[in-house]
Amino acid sequence: MESLDKSCSGATGCRRWLWLLLAVAVIWFGNIEYRKLIKPDEGRYAEIPREMVASGDWVTPRLNGLKYFEKPPLQYWATATAYTVFGEHQWTSRLWVALTGFAGLLLVCFAGTRLFGREAGLYAAVLLGGSQLYALMAHIDTLDMGVTFFITLGIAGLLLGQQEGADARTRRNWMYLAWIAMALAVLSKGLMGFILPGAALFLYSLVQRDIRVWLRMHWGVGLLLFFAITAPWFYLVMKANPEFFQKFFIYEHYTRFTTKELGRYQPWYYFVPVLLFGMLPWTILMFDTLSRTWKNSARSDKAFNPERFLLVWAVFIYLFFTKSGSKLPSYLLPMFPALALLMGKQLVTMDARRLFWQIAPLLPLALLGLVLAPFTAKLADTPLQVQGYSAYATWLFLAALVWVVGMIAALLLLRRRNKLVAVLSLALSSLLAAQIATSGYNTIARERSAYYIADAIRHYVKADEPFYSVGMYEQTLPFYLKRTFTLVAYQDEMAFGIMQEPQRYIPDIAGFVQAWQLQPAALAIMPLSIYPQLQSAGLTMKTIYEDPQYVVVSKP
């Protein structure tokens, strides 16, 4: 059996790993332009930075021209910078997510190497890249991958800064990095970037009965670095928008967690299938690792126990979001780098036979996916979905086939005691399967993206003519048309911004009818169900686009 240490020794071995890294990078970044933006998240997080560039205001985030204070601006700034340098494209809207996801693999490799040895670090990166939830969320434009990267960077700085045997200067610098990373995590997605690591460290010190870690945090300089990075934007945005404090700190951080107001409430077991599926194909390995880590990382006199902290962190994140009144699958992402580090360490001492029996039970699941993929259209509820899902079935079948082949190859390699190549084979096939499934989502873009609407009506759109969005807001349409809309009888997540600037909003259909009649030229988009209501009101309209969901009209 070839070990990872042996495989990376010498110029030839290192060249192999560089070629592997290049192959992973090609697979990782290869489809970020291919797919159309999907509503709601990808449209929202592509549009907010576009409006920053268009307005020149990088302090006050806006969505559809309305103040939008749900999240801090770091990813908006990064994406707006990409737009400025490379242009406003689908790939530039997803670039930050893909980059931070890929950087997370390198970070886990580095941290694992420093903490547990080179072999463990390399295994950890391979396992993380092949995990389904991590691979999928690194290619969907949300804020969760960015905050996961910076929280992981902060945890890595903490663990390396608490290591035995390091000199005082090295410890201090790692702890400074941890404070900087926490600040960037706060600017990525709010106070969770500070509160969650702090709460996990508190729980660790209770479980491990180790309070010495609190004495080595370098509080003075650390807090100065933290506030030097976070305070300027918070000061500027609150100065420009006095209402920011109540919306951001009270509503977004307290109300969302403690209530069901957002409609994202799910039962306590919601994250069970998310974790089981998201960790595939390492799900059984994960449970084995958690059990063994708890048994083997008992309390000791060491200054710090990184295995026990990573275990506490992973369990805490799961329980914290299980308790939350707002749940989405991506909320578990911060668990995954920590789990990968623990599993990487576990793999170093695991023999091929034991790993075989942790992978083999998943083969029937992969085969089941292969069998069920052709029947994807059975899940459709509308004719448009039937068409899209039928095409998507081919992509899902191909993804399942790649995963099955990779799993069979890994099992055969494990029978021959070639653990290294087996893990690489399975991880690469899992990553490739995730990318195929993600790319195939393009087949249902007509239902989930406004790209085709924008393409059909673009020559009708004039910058100086009003465009109304009646009873709806299609999140991806502003990005593709490079303009905002006047909302009519629809608020949803923009209710706060409408409350601050009500003049940008028309509250009812009667008001819209009046505004429409006063305009010499205008456009409007609406659900098909609203169109007959406007016809019966005697509104003069010309249909310029219609699909099974929406109709776009102009004023003749």
N, C-alpha and C positions, 0 to 999 in steps of 0.2 A: 504493500500500500504506500502510495506517495503522499507525503505530508505537505502541507502548505509551506512550511519553512523550507523544505527541500526544493519545492517547485519554484520558489522565488529566489533561490541562491544562484549567483552568477548572472552574467549579462544575458544569456539565453532565457533563463527563467524570468528575469525582469521584463524582457521584451515580450514574453508571452502575456504577462499581466497587463502591460501597456496596450497590447492588441485587444485583450479582453475588455479593458476599460473603454477603449475606442468603440468597440462593438456595442457595449452597453449604452454609451453616449448616443450612438446613431439610433438605436432602438428607442432610447428615452426621449430624444428631441425630434424624432423623425416625423411625428404626426401632429405637432402643435399648431400647424397652419391648416392641415387638411380638414379638420372638423369645423363645421359651422358652430357658432356660439349657441349655447343651449340656455333657455330661460329656466328659472329666473336669475340664478347666481352669476352665471357667466356674463349675461347681459349687464347686470348691475355693476359688477366689478370691472368690466371693460369700459362702461360709460362714465362712471364717476371720474376716473383720471382723464378721460377724453375732455370732459367739461372743464377740468382744471387747466388743461392746455389751452382750450378755446377761450376761457375767461381770463387766464393769467393769474387767477386767485388760487394759490396753493395752500391757503390757510383754512378756508371754509369749504369742506366737501359738499358737493351738491349732486343730486340725482334728479334728472329732468328739470334742472334749473332751480330746484327746491333744496333748502338746507337739509343735510342728511348727516346726523350725528351718531349713527349706530356704532361706528368703528373708527379707530384712529387712522392716521394717514400714511403710514410707512409704505404699505403696498401700493396705495394710490400714487405716491410720489415715485416709487420705482417704476411703475407702469407708465406714468406720465413721462418720465425720463426716457423710457424705451420708445414711446410714441414720438417724442421730440427728436430722438437720434435716428430711429429706423422707420418711422411712419406708423400710422394707425392701422394695424393688421390684426387678424386673429392670433397670429403667433406672438406678436408683441404683447397682446393682452394676456397671454398665458405664460410669457417668458419668466416672470418672477416666480410663479408657482413651480414651473419645471426646474428652474435653476436652484431654488431652495431645496426642492426634493432631491435633486442630484447631489447638491452640496451636503445634504444630510447623510447620504451614503458614505461620502469621503470623511465626514466628521465622525461617524460611527466607527469607521475603519481606524482612524487615527486614535480616537479615545480608547477603543478596545485594545489596540496595540500597546498604548501606554499603560493601561490598567491591568490587562490580563495576558499580554504577549501578542506577537505579530499574527500568529495563527488564529487566535480568537478574534482579533480585530478584522482580519480578512473574512472570516466566516460570518461575523456579525453584519458586515456590509452586504455580503452576498444574500444572506437571509432577509435582510430588510428590503433589498431591491426586488426580491421575489415574492414579498408579501402582497396579497391582492389589494387590500385597502390602501396601503401606502402607495403602491404603483398606480392605482386608479386615481387617487386624490392628488397625486403629483402632476396630473394632466387635466384637471378640472379647475377652472378659475374661481377659487374661493380663498378665504384668508387663513384657512386652517393649516396649510402646509408651511406658510411663512412663519407663523407663530410657533409651530412645532419645531422648526429648525432652530429658532433663537432660544426657545426653552431648552432644547437639547444641548445647544452650545453653552448655555448657563450651567446646566447640570454637569456637563463635561468639565467646565472650568472649576466647579465646586469639587468634583471628585478628584481631579488632578491637583487642585490646591490643597487638599487634605491628605495627600499621600504621605506615608512614612518614608523617610530617607531623603526627601527633597530639601534643598536648602531654603533659607528664609526668603530670599529674593524670588526664587522660582514659585514658591507658594503664594507670595504676595501678587505676582503677576497673573497667575491663574485666577486668583480670587478677583482681581480687577476685571479680568475678562468676563467672569461670571456676572459681575454687576453690570457691565456694559451690555451683555447679552440679555439680561433681564429687562433693561431699559428698552432695548430694541423689540423685545417681546411685547412690552406694554404698548409701544407705538404700533405694533402689528395688530393686536386684537384687544387691547385694554388691560385692566388690572389683573386679569388671570395670569398674565406673564410674570407678575410679582407674587400674587397671593398663593397660587398653586405650588410653586417651588418652596415658598416659605412654610406653607402648611405641611407639605411633605417632609421638610426638614424637621419641623417640630415633632411630627409623628415618629420619624426615625429616631430622634433623640430620646423619645419616650420608650419605644420598643427596644432600642439598643442600650438604653440607660447611659447615653453618652452626651453630656452637655458641653464637652470641651470644644466641639465644632463651633459653637456659638462664640467662643472666645477667639477664633481664628478667622473671623469673617472680614476683618479690615473695614469696620463699619464707617469710620470717618471718611477716608478717601472713597470707599465704595459708594456711600450715599451721595457724596459730591458728584461722582461720575454719573450715577443714576439720574440725579435731578438735572445735571448739566445737559443730559441728552433728552430727557422727557419734558422738563419744565417749559422750555421756550415755546413749543407748539401749544401746549395747554394754556399758557399765558396769552398767547396771541389770539387763539380761537375764542377764549372766554372774553377777552377784551373786545373783540369784534362781534361776539354773539353772547350776551349775558345769559341767555336761556340755555346755553350749552351745559352748564353744571347739572341742572335738574335732569335733563334728557340723558346725558351720558353717564354720569356717576350714579344717579338714583335709579332711573328707569332701566337703563341697559345692564347695570351690574347687580341690582337688587331685585327689581320687579321681575325681570326675565327669569332669574334663577328660582324665585320662590313662588311664582304663580303660573297658571296655565293660559295667561292672557294671549300669548302668541299663537295658540292653536297647535303647538308642537309637542303637546303633552303626550307621552307614551307610557305604557305600564313599566313596572320595575324591570321586567325581563327583556325590554326592548333591545338592550345592547348584547344580549346573549348570542343571537344569531349574527349580529354585526361582528363581534369578536371572533366567533367560530369561523365565519366565512372570510373575514378580513385577514386573518392570520394564515389562511391556506397558502401553500401546502404544508405549513409547519405547525398546524394546530395541536396535534398530539405532542410534538416536540415541545411546544410552549408549556403545556400542562405538566409534562415531565420535568421541565426545567424549573418551573415555579415550585414544584414540590421539593425537588432536590436542593434548590437554592435555600429554601427556608430551613431545611434540615442541616445543610452544610455551612450556613453562614451564621452560626450561633453567636451569641454575645461573646465578646473577647475584650482584651485589654488594648487592642489596637486603637490608634487615634481615630481611625475612620474605617468603616466596613463598606466598600462600594457596592458589593453584591447585595447586602441587606438594604442599602438605600435605594438601589434600582428596583428591588422587589417592592419596597414600601411605596415608591413612586407609582409603579404600574398599578398596584392594587388601589391606591388612593384615587388615581385618575378615574378608574372604572367606577368606583363607588361614588365619587363626587358627582359625576355626570349622570349616574343612575338616579341619584337623589334629585337632580335638577328638574325643574318644571318645564324646561325646554330641551329637547333631545334631537340631535341629528347624527347620522353615522360618523361623520368626520370628526366629531368631538373626541373620539377615542384615539385620534392620531398621535398625541403626545406620548401614549403608552408604547408605541411601536419601536422607536429607537432603543428605549430601555430594555424591552423584551428581547430585541435583537442582540444587544450586548450580552445579556445573560445567556441566551441560547448559543451565541458564538463561543462563549467560554465553555459551555456544556459540551459542545461538539468536539472540542479539542480532546477530551478524555473519553468520548463515547466511541464504542467500537461499531464497525459497519453493520454487524448483525442486529444490534439493538436499534440502530437508526432504520434499518430495513423494516422492522416491525412497527416503527412509528410512522412510516410512509405508506406501507402496503395497505392498511385499512382505508386509505383515502382513494385508492384506485377505483373501487366500485362507484364512488361519488363522481369521479371524473368521467367514467364510462356512462353513468346516468346522465350527465350533462350532454354527452355526445348523442345519446338516444333521444333526449327531450328537445334538443336545439331545433330540429326541423318543425316542431309543433309550436314554435313561438307565437305564430299568428293566432293561436287559440286564445291568447291573452287579450286580444284586441277587442275594443268596444265599439269602434266606429269604422266605416269603410276606409277612411284615411289611415287609421291605425293598421287595419288588415294589410293594406298595401305596404306600409313601412315595415311592419313586423315580419312580413313574409320575406322581404329582402334582408332584414336584419338576421333572420334565422341562418342564412348562409355564413355570415360572419361569426355568429355564435358557434356554429358547427365547426368552423375552421379553428376558432380559439380553443374549443374543447378538444379537438383532434391534436393540436399542438401540445396541449397540457397532458393528454393521455400518452402521447409518444414520449414526451419528456419524463413522465412518471415511470413508464415502463423501462426506459433507458436507465433511469436512476436506480431502479430496483435491480436490474441486471448488473449494473456496475457495483452495487452494494453486495450482491452475491459473490462478486469477484474481489471483494474487500477494497475496492477503489472508492473510498469515501469522498475524497476531494472532487474528482470528476463527477461523481454522482450528485453531489450537492450543487455544483456549478450547472450541471445539465438541468436539474429540476428548477433551479432559480431562474435560469435564462428562459426556459420554456414557460414558466409562470409569468414572467415579465412580458414575454412576447404575446402570450395568450391575453393578458390584460390589455396590451396595446391594440391587438386585433379587435377585441370586443369594444374598446373605446372608439376606435376608428369606425367600426361598423355602425356606431350610433348615428352616423351621418345619414343613414338610410331613413331615419325617422325625423330628419331635420325639418321637414315641411310642417310637422305638427309642433315641434319644440323650438323652432327658430324662425325669425322674421327675415332671414337672408333673401328668400325668394320673393317675399312681398316687396322688400326694398329694391331688389333688382328689377321688378316689374313696374314700379311706380316712380323710380328715381327721376326720370325725365319730366315728370309732372311737378316735382317739388321745387319750389322757389324759396330762397332764403328769407325774402321779405313778405311772404304770405303766411298767414296763420295755418297751423295744422292741429286739429283737435283730435284727442283720443277720448272717445265717448264710452263710458261704462266699462273701461278696461285700461290696462297699460301693458303693452307688449315689451318686456324688458330689453330684448335684443334689437328692436327696431331703431331706437335713437342712435346706437353705435353705427349701424349700417347706413343710415341716412345722414349721419353727422349733424343732427339737430335735435332740439327738444320739442315737446308738445304742450298744448294747453289741455289739462285734464278736465273732463266733464263727468260729474256724478260718479267719481271714483277717487278713493283716497288710499286705502290699505297702508303700506309702510311709509307713504309720503304724507300721512295725516299731520305729523308734527310740522313738517315744512310748510304745508298748506296753512296751518294755524298761524305760523309766523308771517307768511306773505299771502294772505287770502286773495289778493288782487290777481294772482297768477292762476286762479282756479275758478271754474264755473260749477256751482253746486248741483244743478239740476238740468233736466232736459229742456224745460221751458226757457231757462237762461241761455242755453246753447242755441235754441231756435232763434232767439232774438239776436244773439251775436252773429250767427250765420247769415241772417238776412241783412245785417248791416255791412258785411264784408263784400267788397267787389269781387274778390277771388279767395278761395280757401279750400283746404282739404280736410277730410275727417276719416278716421278709422274706427270701426265699431264691431262688436260681435254680430253675427247674422241675426240673432234674436232681437236686436234693437232696431235694425233697419226698417222693418214694417211699421214700427211705432213712429218713426220719423216720416215715413211716407204718408201715414194717416194724418200727421200734423200738417201736411201740405208743403213740406220742405222741398225746395228745388235742388235736386241732386243728380249727378251723373256718375254711374258706377264705372270706375277705372280699374278695379281689381276685385276679384271674389274667389274665395276658396271655401272649403267646408267649415271653416271657423270664423273668418273675418270678411268684411267688405270694406273697401276703400272708395270714397266718393269725392268728387270735386264739385265746386259750384260753377255751373255752366256760364 
